[in-house]
Amino acid sequence: MALTRREFMKSAAAAGLATIAPKSHRPNIVLILVDDLGNRSLSCFGATVPTPNLDRLARKGIVFRNAHAAPMCAPTRDEMMTGLSRARFKGRPGAEVPFFTNRLQRLGYATGIAGKWFVGSVFDPPLRGFGESCILVNGYRHWAPDVMVWGSGGRFKELNQPQVEGRLNEWEIPLDETERYHATRLPDHYGEDVAVDLLCDFMDRHREGPFLAYYASKLTHVPHVPTPDGDPGAIAAFKTAFAASHDRNLQGLGEAAEKQAAQRGIRIDDSNYRNDGLHYLDKLAARLIDKIRGLGIERDTIVIFASDNGNSALDPLPEGAERLPGRKGGCREGGTRIPLIVSWPGRIRPGSACDDLVHVQDFGPTLLELAGGSMPPGDSYDGRSFAPQLLGQEGSPREWFIGTGAHPSIWLKRVVEELGKPRMEAYSLVWVRGRRYKLYNDGRFYDLSEDLMEQRRIPPGNGSPAAEAARREYQVILDQITGASGS
């Protein structure tokens, strides 16, 4: 049964948090979650596109080399915010499931988000633990973005929306100002600059801390378009094309931009637009980091950089370089393994690395522990704090994670060929990925240490004693998960 807004806020307050640290000892948090960036898309991981600022962040902090997310953006956001695998839900988590941001607010954090939403079944940032928000709605409008703002005490406060009542569809927000809830189109703006401008203003106003500033970037998701560093003629063409009326899928955008460019006597060359977006993303991250440094709060601030899914097929690697198997939307390593960098000057040893298994489900428990809190006793969640590893301790690394969220258009054909069942239809795919072994709920079982490509299934009873023990353990987990979710 869904809770009302009042009931939800009351229950979140009553839940409380353990071990509340003094406000002065709680670190600020800057969380940067980018879109569709593969595990090796940064130059510090071998990519050919220069990302000097994120490379510097890696040198100053810790790199997690075995970090994972769901293989698509929506399930990753659900799992990151709730600490739960999406496999536990029949659909998407509703308002009755708290986000870790609700708990940070209970610890006295000012919380702000700017950029992409696409999380949970309820589009209501204030209800979900964000005191201030600037959401880029109506699809991936990189230029001429449509924005909705709640709670701003500074930049764009004139656009603040009223308290949400009922349901909003973030993909179809009207621009009509006579509507109670409406978006505002900013025809001369680049969406990512709008988001970072707001967060810099947010951090400026909350410099005394503690705060969470969450930059949910839409880079490097399609459509790939010129950034503000690009050719002025191409930028003008895309600005005009984006500002025109388009549906949420931006049908006809490319043709409209080419027509505008032709009128200006130029030809659009989009071959490098994605890599240009990656390079600009590096500059945006630098703006946030420079703001922290300029405010004199660098040693009081944790910076986390991660991606919402793997995308190994598009990692800009040197010719002949080995890629992780799989791609975005798939269930293999190339779809789930992500870059993860964490920096906290004075607390995290510079230039360190960790090979422990980590998942975005762990972000909430980790940040709450560093903030002096924890997940409420008695609540069930799948995340496990890796705060000790950040601070150079052994911690209690996870042995496995529950995976889901792969798209049938990516994985089903391959499974049909492997199992030899041509009439198979799509089903809810769930897996347990351990440090060495991996078991799917359709029975496929692999030893990743010898078969990262997942090409050689181990039939039941044919594995080593360790493999068969892992199979039995993982099967129990899958039975519990799929039974609880009804899948």
C-alpha positions as CSV (number, residue, x, y, z in Angstrom):
1,M,0.0,0.0,0.0
2,A,1.5,3.4,-1.1
3,L,2.1,6.0,1.6
4,T,0.9,9.5,1.4
5,R,3.6,12.2,1.3
6,R,2.9,13.2,4.9
7,E,3.0,9.5,6.1
8,F,6.2,8.9,4.2
9,M,8.0,11.9,5.7
10,K,6.8,11.0,9.1
11,S,8.0,7.4,8.8
12,A,11.4,8.6,7.5
13,A,11.8,10.8,10.4
14,A,10.8,8.1,12.9
15,A,13.2,5.6,11.4
16,G,16.2,7.6,12.8
17,L,19.8,6.8,12.2
18,A,22.5,5.2,14.3
19,T,25.6,7.0,15.5
20,I,25.0,10.6,14.5
21,A,28.3,12.4,14.3
22,P,28.7,16.0,15.3
23,K,27.7,18.3,12.5
24,S,31.2,19.8,12.3
25,H,32.7,16.3,11.6
26,R,30.5,15.3,8.8
27,P,32.1,15.5,5.4
28,N,30.5,17.3,2.4
29,I,29.8,14.9,-0.5
30,V,30.0,15.7,-4.2
31,L,28.6,12.8,-6.2
32,I,29.2,12.8,-9.9
33,L,27.3,10.1,-11.8
34,V,27.8,10.2,-15.6
35,D,25.8,8.5,-18.3
36,D,27.0,5.5,-20.5
37,L,30.7,5.8,-19.7
38,G,32.6,2.5,-19.9
39,N,35.1,1.2,-17.4
40,R,38.1,2.3,-19.6
41,S,36.7,5.6,-21.0
42,L,39.1,7.8,-19.0
43,S,42.7,8.4,-20.1
44,C,43.9,7.2,-16.7
45,F,42.4,3.8,-17.6
46,G,44.0,3.7,-21.1
47,A,41.6,5.7,-23.2
48,T,42.8,7.9,-26.0
49,V,40.6,10.9,-25.1
50,P,42.5,13.2,-22.7
51,T,40.7,13.5,-19.3
52,P,43.4,15.3,-17.3
53,N,41.2,16.5,-14.5
54,L,39.6,13.1,-13.7
55,D,43.1,11.6,-14.1
56,R,44.3,14.0,-11.4
57,L,41.3,13.1,-9.2
58,A,42.4,9.4,-9.5
59,R,46.0,10.2,-8.6
60,K,44.7,12.1,-5.5
61,G,42.4,9.4,-4.4
62,I,41.5,5.7,-4.8
63,V,40.4,3.8,-7.9
64,F,38.2,0.8,-7.6
65,R,39.0,-1.6,-10.4
66,N,36.2,-4.1,-9.8
67,A,33.2,-1.7,-9.5
68,H,29.8,-2.5,-11.0
69,A,26.4,-1.1,-11.7
70,A,23.3,-2.4,-13.5
71,P,23.8,-2.5,-17.3
72,M,21.1,0.3,-17.9
73,C,20.7,3.7,-16.4
74,A,17.3,3.4,-14.7
75,P,18.0,0.3,-12.6
76,T,21.4,1.7,-11.6
77,R,19.8,4.8,-10.2
78,D,17.1,2.8,-8.4
79,E,19.8,0.6,-6.8
80,M,22.1,3.5,-5.9
81,M,19.4,5.5,-4.2
82,T,17.8,2.6,-2.3
83,G,20.7,0.2,-1.6
84,L,18.5,-2.6,-3.0
85,S,18.8,-4.7,-6.1
86,R,16.1,-3.9,-8.6
87,A,15.4,-7.7,-8.7
88,R,13.5,-7.2,-5.4
89,F,10.9,-5.0,-7.1
90,K,8.2,-6.1,-9.5
91,G,8.5,-2.7,-11.1
92,R,10.4,0.3,-9.8
93,P,10.7,1.4,-6.1
94,G,7.8,3.6,-5.0
95,A,7.6,6.4,-2.5
96,E,7.4,3.9,0.4
97,V,11.1,3.0,-0.2
98,P,13.4,5.7,1.3
99,F,16.4,7.0,-0.6
100,F,19.8,7.5,1.2
101,T,19.2,11.2,0.6
102,N,16.2,11.1,2.9
103,R,18.5,9.7,5.6
104,L,21.2,12.3,4.9
105,Q,18.7,15.0,5.5
106,R,18.0,13.5,8.9
107,L,21.7,13.9,9.6
108,G,21.4,17.6,8.9
109,Y,22.7,17.6,5.3
110,A,21.6,20.2,2.8
111,T,20.9,18.1,-0.4
112,G,20.9,19.2,-4.0
113,I,20.7,17.5,-7.3
114,A,21.1,18.9,-10.8
115,G,20.8,17.0,-14.1
116,K,19.1,13.7,-14.9
117,W,16.4,12.2,-12.7
118,F,15.1,8.9,-14.0
119,V,15.0,7.1,-10.7
120,G,12.1,5.3,-9.0
121,S,8.4,5.4,-9.9
122,V,7.8,8.9,-8.3
123,F,9.1,12.1,-9.9
124,D,9.2,14.3,-6.8
125,P,12.7,15.4,-5.9
126,P,11.7,17.1,-2.6
127,L,9.9,14.0,-1.4
128,R,12.9,11.8,-2.3
129,G,15.4,13.7,-0.1
130,F,16.5,16.7,-2.2
131,G,16.1,20.1,-0.7
132,E,17.1,21.8,-3.9
133,S,16.8,20.4,-7.4
134,C,17.2,21.4,-11.1
135,I,16.1,18.5,-13.3
136,L,16.7,18.4,-17.0
137,V,13.4,16.9,-18.2
138,N,11.7,15.9,-21.5
139,G,14.5,13.7,-22.8
140,Y,18.1,14.2,-23.7
141,R,18.0,17.8,-24.7
142,H,21.6,18.7,-24.5
143,W,21.0,22.2,-26.0
144,A,18.0,24.3,-25.2
145,P,17.2,22.2,-22.1
146,D,13.8,22.0,-20.4
147,V,14.3,22.5,-16.7
148,M,12.2,22.1,-13.6
149,V,13.4,23.6,-10.3
150,W,12.3,23.0,-6.7
151,G,13.6,24.6,-3.5
152,S,16.4,26.8,-5.0
153,G,17.5,29.5,-2.7
154,G,19.7,31.1,-5.3
155,R,20.2,30.4,-9.0
156,F,16.8,29.9,-10.9
157,K,14.8,30.4,-7.7
158,E,12.3,32.3,-9.8
159,L,11.5,28.9,-11.5
160,N,10.7,27.0,-8.3
161,Q,7.8,24.7,-8.7
162,P,5.1,24.1,-6.1
163,Q,4.9,21.0,-3.9
164,V,4.1,18.0,-6.1
165,E,0.6,16.5,-5.8
166,G,-0.3,13.6,-7.9
167,R,1.9,12.0,-10.6
168,L,4.3,13.8,-13.0
169,N,5.9,12.2,-16.0
170,E,9.4,13.7,-16.4
171,W,9.4,12.8,-20.1
172,E,6.3,14.8,-20.9
173,I,6.4,18.1,-18.9
174,P,4.4,20.9,-20.5
175,L,6.1,24.3,-21.2
176,D,2.8,26.2,-20.8
177,E,3.3,28.5,-17.8
178,T,-0.5,28.4,-17.0
179,E,0.0,24.7,-16.0
180,R,0.5,24.2,-12.3
181,Y,3.7,22.2,-13.0
182,H,5.7,23.2,-16.1
183,A,9.2,23.2,-17.4
184,T,11.1,26.2,-18.7
185,R,13.1,26.0,-21.9
186,L,16.4,27.8,-21.9
187,P,17.1,28.2,-25.7
188,D,20.6,29.6,-25.4
189,H,21.9,27.3,-22.8
190,Y,23.8,24.0,-22.7
191,G,22.1,21.6,-20.2
192,E,25.3,20.4,-18.5
193,D,26.4,23.9,-17.9
194,V,23.1,24.7,-16.3
195,A,23.4,21.8,-13.9
196,V,27.0,22.6,-12.9
197,D,26.2,26.3,-12.5
198,L,23.4,25.5,-10.1
199,L,25.5,23.1,-8.1
200,C,28.3,25.6,-7.8
201,D,25.8,28.1,-6.5
202,F,24.4,25.5,-4.1
203,M,27.8,24.7,-2.7
204,D,28.6,28.4,-2.3
205,R,25.4,29.0,-0.3
206,H,26.0,25.8,1.9
207,R,29.8,26.1,2.3
208,E,29.4,25.7,6.1
209,G,28.2,22.2,5.4
210,P,27.5,19.5,5.5
211,F,26.0,19.1,2.1
212,L,25.4,16.6,-0.7
213,A,25.8,18.0,-4.2
214,Y,24.7,15.4,-6.7
215,Y,25.6,16.0,-10.4
216,A,23.6,13.6,-12.5
217,S,25.1,14.2,-15.9
218,K,23.4,13.2,-19.2
219,L,26.8,13.0,-20.9
220,T,27.8,10.9,-22.8
221,H,24.3,9.6,-23.7
222,V,22.9,10.0,-27.2
223,P,22.2,12.2,-29.1
224,H,25.9,13.1,-29.5
225,V,26.1,16.8,-30.3
226,P,28.7,19.6,-30.2
227,T,29.7,20.9,-26.8
228,P,30.2,24.6,-26.0
229,D,33.9,24.1,-27.1
230,G,32.7,23.0,-30.6
231,D,32.3,24.7,-33.9
232,P,30.2,27.8,-33.5
233,G,28.2,27.2,-36.6
234,A,27.4,23.6,-35.6
235,I,26.4,24.8,-32.1
236,A,24.1,27.4,-33.6
237,A,22.5,24.7,-35.9
238,F,21.9,22.3,-33.0
239,K,20.6,25.1,-30.7
240,T,18.0,26.0,-33.3
241,A,17.1,22.3,-33.8
242,F,16.8,21.5,-30.1
243,A,14.7,24.7,-29.5
244,A,12.2,23.6,-32.1
245,S,9.3,21.4,-31.0
246,H,10.3,17.8,-30.7
247,D,8.9,14.8,-28.9
248,R,10.7,13.2,-26.0
249,N,12.7,11.0,-28.4
250,L,13.9,14.0,-30.4
251,Q,12.7,12.5,-33.7
252,G,14.2,14.3,-36.6
253,L,16.7,16.2,-34.6
254,G,19.7,15.3,-36.7
255,E,18.0,16.1,-40.0
256,A,16.9,19.5,-38.5
257,A,20.4,20.3,-37.4
258,E,21.8,19.4,-40.8
259,K,19.3,21.6,-42.5
260,Q,20.2,24.5,-40.2
261,A,23.9,23.9,-40.8
262,A,23.4,23.8,-44.6
263,Q,21.7,27.2,-44.4
264,R,24.8,28.5,-42.7
265,G,27.1,27.0,-45.3
266,I,28.7,24.4,-43.1
267,R,28.7,20.6,-42.9
268,I,28.1,18.7,-39.7
269,D,30.7,16.1,-38.8
270,D,29.5,14.2,-35.8
271,S,32.2,11.5,-35.8
272,N,33.9,13.0,-32.7
273,Y,30.9,14.4,-30.9
274,R,30.9,11.6,-28.3
275,N,34.6,12.0,-27.5
276,D,34.1,15.8,-27.4
277,G,31.4,15.2,-24.8
278,L,33.7,13.1,-22.7
279,H,36.4,15.8,-22.9
280,Y,33.9,18.4,-21.9
281,L,32.6,16.2,-19.0
282,D,36.2,16.3,-17.7
283,K,36.1,20.1,-17.7
284,L,32.7,20.1,-15.9
285,A,34.1,17.8,-13.2
286,A,37.0,20.2,-12.8
287,R,34.6,23.1,-12.3
288,L,33.0,21.4,-9.4
289,I,36.4,20.4,-7.9
290,D,37.8,23.9,-8.4
291,K,34.7,25.3,-6.6
292,I,35.4,23.1,-3.6
293,R,39.0,24.2,-3.6
294,G,38.1,27.8,-4.0
295,L,35.7,27.6,-1.0
296,G,38.5,26.2,1.1
297,I,36.6,23.0,1.9
298,E,38.6,20.5,-0.1
299,R,39.8,18.5,2.9
300,D,36.2,18.4,4.2
301,T,34.7,17.1,1.0
302,I,34.4,13.6,-0.5
303,V,34.3,13.5,-4.3
304,I,32.9,10.4,-6.0
305,F,33.0,9.8,-9.7
306,A,31.2,6.9,-11.3
307,S,29.1,5.8,-14.3
308,D,25.6,4.5,-14.5
309,N,26.5,1.4,-16.6
310,G,29.4,-0.1,-18.5
311,N,29.7,0.7,-22.2
312,S,32.9,-1.1,-23.3
313,A,31.9,-1.1,-27.0
314,L,32.4,2.7,-27.1
315,D,35.4,3.0,-24.8
316,P,37.9,5.1,-26.8
317,L,40.8,2.7,-26.7
318,P,43.9,2.4,-28.9
319,E,43.5,0.2,-31.9
320,G,43.9,-3.5,-31.0
321,A,43.4,-2.9,-27.2
322,E,41.4,-5.5,-25.4
323,R,37.9,-4.6,-24.4
324,L,35.7,-6.1,-21.7
325,P,33.2,-8.5,-23.2
326,G,29.7,-7.3,-23.7
327,R,28.1,-3.8,-23.9
328,K,25.6,-1.5,-22.4
329,G,22.3,-3.3,-21.8
330,G,24.0,-6.7,-21.6
331,C,24.7,-8.8,-18.6
332,R,28.4,-9.4,-19.1
333,E,31.3,-7.3,-17.7
334,G,31.3,-4.8,-20.5
335,G,27.8,-3.8,-19.5
336,T,28.2,-3.7,-15.7
337,R,31.8,-2.8,-14.9
338,I,32.2,1.0,-14.4
339,P,34.9,3.5,-13.5
340,L,34.8,4.5,-9.8
341,I,37.1,7.1,-8.3
342,V,36.8,8.5,-4.8
343,S,38.9,11.4,-3.4
344,W,39.1,12.9,0.1
345,P,42.3,14.8,0.7
346,G,43.9,14.0,4.1
347,R,41.8,10.9,4.6
348,I,42.2,8.7,1.5
349,R,45.8,7.8,0.5
350,P,46.7,9.3,-2.9
351,G,47.2,7.0,-5.7
352,S,45.7,4.0,-4.1
353,A,43.7,1.2,-5.7
354,C,41.3,-1.5,-4.6
355,D,40.3,-4.7,-6.3
356,D,37.4,-5.5,-3.9
357,L,34.0,-6.2,-5.5
358,V,31.9,-3.0,-5.2
359,H,28.5,-2.1,-6.5
360,V,26.4,1.1,-6.7
361,Q,24.1,-0.5,-4.2
362,D,26.9,0.2,-1.7
363,F,27.0,4.0,-2.2
364,G,24.2,4.7,0.3
365,P,25.5,2.6,3.2
366,T,29.1,3.9,2.5
367,L,28.1,7.6,2.5
368,L,25.9,7.2,5.5
369,E,28.7,5.6,7.5
370,L,31.1,8.4,6.5
371,A,28.4,10.9,7.5
372,G,28.2,9.3,11.0
373,G,24.9,7.4,10.3
374,S,23.9,4.0,9.0
375,M,20.9,2.3,7.4
376,P,18.2,1.9,10.1
377,P,18.4,-1.4,12.1
378,G,15.9,-4.0,10.8
379,D,15.8,-2.6,7.3
380,S,16.8,-5.1,4.6
381,Y,19.2,-3.8,1.9
382,D,21.7,-5.3,-0.4
383,G,24.4,-2.6,-0.2
384,R,27.5,-3.0,1.9
385,S,29.6,-0.1,3.1
386,F,33.1,0.2,1.6
387,A,34.0,3.1,3.9
388,P,36.8,1.2,5.6
389,Q,38.5,0.5,2.3
390,L,38.4,4.2,1.5
391,L,40.3,4.9,4.7
392,G,42.9,2.2,4.1
393,Q,41.4,-0.5,6.2
394,E,40.5,-4.1,5.2
395,G,36.8,-3.7,5.8
396,S,34.3,-6.4,5.0
397,P,34.3,-6.7,1.2
398,R,31.2,-8.3,-0.4
399,E,31.6,-11.8,-1.8
400,W,28.9,-11.3,-4.5
401,F,26.2,-9.0,-5.8
402,I,22.7,-9.5,-7.2
403,G,22.5,-8.3,-10.8
404,T,19.6,-7.4,-13.0
405,G,18.4,-4.8,-15.4
406,A,19.8,-6.2,-18.7
407,H,17.8,-5.5,-21.8
408,P,16.4,-8.5,-23.7
409,S,17.4,-6.9,-27.1
410,I,21.0,-7.3,-26.0
411,W,21.2,-10.6,-24.2
412,L,18.3,-12.8,-25.4
413,K,19.7,-13.7,-28.9
414,R,23.0,-14.8,-27.4
415,V,21.3,-16.9,-24.7
416,V,19.1,-18.5,-27.4
417,E,22.1,-19.5,-29.4
418,E,24.0,-20.8,-26.4
419,L,21.1,-22.9,-25.0
420,G,19.9,-24.0,-28.4
421,K,16.3,-23.0,-27.7
422,P,15.2,-20.9,-30.7
423,R,11.6,-20.3,-29.3
424,M,12.7,-18.7,-26.1
425,E,10.9,-15.5,-25.1
426,A,12.2,-12.7,-22.9
427,Y,12.1,-13.3,-19.2
428,S,13.3,-11.5,-16.1
429,L,17.0,-12.1,-16.0
430,V,18.7,-12.1,-12.6
431,W,22.2,-13.3,-11.7
432,V,24.6,-13.6,-8.8
433,R,28.1,-12.4,-9.7
434,G,30.7,-13.4,-7.2
435,R,34.5,-12.8,-7.1
436,R,35.0,-15.8,-9.3
437,Y,31.8,-17.5,-10.3
438,K,28.5,-16.2,-11.8
439,L,25.1,-17.9,-11.9
440,Y,22.1,-16.9,-13.8
441,N,18.5,-17.7,-12.9
442,D,18.2,-19.6,-16.2
443,G,20.9,-22.1,-14.9
444,R,23.9,-20.8,-16.8
445,F,27.0,-20.9,-14.6
446,Y,30.6,-19.7,-15.4
447,D,34.0,-19.4,-13.9
448,L,34.9,-15.8,-14.7
449,S,38.6,-16.3,-13.7
450,E,39.0,-18.5,-16.7
451,D,36.0,-17.5,-18.9
452,L,35.3,-13.8,-18.6
453,M,33.6,-14.0,-22.1
454,E,31.1,-16.4,-20.6
455,Q,31.4,-18.8,-23.5
456,R,31.9,-22.1,-21.6
457,R,29.0,-23.0,-19.3
458,I,29.8,-25.4,-16.5
459,P,27.0,-28.0,-16.4
460,P,25.6,-29.0,-13.0
461,G,28.0,-31.4,-11.3
462,N,30.8,-30.8,-13.7
463,G,32.6,-28.1,-11.7
464,S,35.3,-28.3,-9.1
465,P,34.2,-28.7,-5.4
466,A,34.6,-24.9,-5.0
467,A,32.5,-24.2,-8.1
468,E,29.7,-26.5,-7.1
469,A,29.7,-25.0,-3.6
470,A,29.4,-21.5,-5.1
471,R,26.6,-22.8,-7.4
472,R,24.6,-24.1,-4.5
473,E,25.1,-20.9,-2.5
474,Y,24.1,-18.6,-5.4
475,Q,21.1,-20.7,-6.2
476,V,19.7,-20.2,-2.7
477,I,20.2,-16.5,-3.1
478,L,18.4,-16.5,-6.5
479,D,15.5,-18.6,-5.1
480,Q,15.1,-16.1,-2.3
481,I,15.2,-13.1,-4.6
482,T,13.0,-14.3,-7.4
483,G,10.5,-15.7,-4.9
484,A,10.3,-12.4,-3.1
485,S,9.8,-10.4,-6.3
486,G,7.4,-12.8,-7.8
487,S,9.4,-13.1,-11.0
